[in-house]
Amino acid sequence: MIKGQQQFVVSAYQGLYDIIIPKDNFLRKLNDLVDFSFIYDELLENYSVDMIRGAKDPIMLFKYLILKTTYELSDEDVVSRTLNDMSFKYFLNLAPDEVNLIHPSTLTKFRKLRLKDTNLLDLLIKKTVEIAIAKGVLISKTLIVNATHTKARYNQKSAQEVLLERAKSLRKEIYTINSEMKEKFSQKITSDKLEEIIEYCKDLVNVVESTPELAVYEKVKQRLNYLNEAIEDDLENLTLSTDEDARIGHKTEDSSFFGYKTHIVMSEERIITDNVITTGEKTDGKELQSLIEKSQEAGIIVDEIIGDTAYSEKGNLEYAKENEIILISKLNPMVSCGSRKKEDEFQFNKDAGMFVCPAGHMAIRKAR
């Protein structure tokens, strides 16, 4: 069960924050600028209403995750740093003399259980837009649309890269303290197999943990915890597997990629107002209406849309005219005047200059 509001902190040492934390401190400005109370409404359905015991404040836990991501800390280290970092305590709405902090495992449970089935990206984008409008930062009525290719994890090998990057960071920190440790570590791995990289990282962790004199260095502990977390926790999301949802998309007539497309719309102030993720074979122009409408739901007044030739298809031109929106896009006769019927579901890929069938296969030739 969660309470309806964040608890007000009462402490005799509350005045220390005004002395220690500057007005231009990033965390202080973020905490004073953003009202995080929307977290209660968004996560209410993920909490039990029958439990008598109150749950840990979801706003505080959500802020912990912001600190964790911003400063690249493990669960254990972000909690540990909070004990001594006054800016962290201020951001988390804790008293300056608070010493009873959460257990690091609480953050793991919060990520896995409370944020489950929550469209976090859409939520954060919408709240960012609302704040930008309220503060007078976002005032333009012109939006810019585009799409970018995103490779699937299946052939991006991001899990290996994350592990090796964190292992390298740990070794580098240790070498600055004791260069003789090179002889105790295994040779740098050249294989790209996930299983072998995991074993390499585990061997590295075992050597460091069996060397007590290294444990006194805070930076070594942080990098060690960060690597351990990648092995034990992050790999649930980074493990390579066949991605059944990914599709083949085309960058040009001769080059392709396996993955997705990220369709983004942003204001002239370079504030992203919405995004849509589709499979790789989808064309850019089909998502325009959705991007506009979701931006309007966030409070944007749209007078103009700027995009490339992919957005000049007939349906978008008609939609813009009906809604009195100026669509600035170079006309491509293959897109705007195509003769294919809607039920065919063939789409024109402006990057490749060819039509693509629903299964993602590109035409072998074209003719006017």
Secondary structure, 3 states (H helix, E strand, C coil): CCCCCCCCCCCCCCCHHHHHCCCCCHHHHHHHHCCCCHHHHHHHHHCCCCCCCCCCCHHHHHHHHHHHHHCCCCHHHHHHHHCCCHHHHHHCCCCCCCCCCCCHHHHHHHHHHHCCCCCHHHHHHHHHHHHHHHCCCCCCCEEEEEEEEEECHHHCCHHHHHHHHHHHHHHHHHHHHCHHHHHCCCCCCCCCCHHHHHHHHHHHHHHHHCCHHHCCCHHHHHHHHHHHHHHHHHHHHHCCCCCCCCEEEECCCCCEEEEEEEEEEEECCCCEEEEEEEECCCCCHHHHHHHHHHHHHCCCCCCEEECCHHHCCHHHHHHHHHCCCEEECCCCHHHHCCCCCHHHCCEEECCCCEEECCCCCECCCCCC
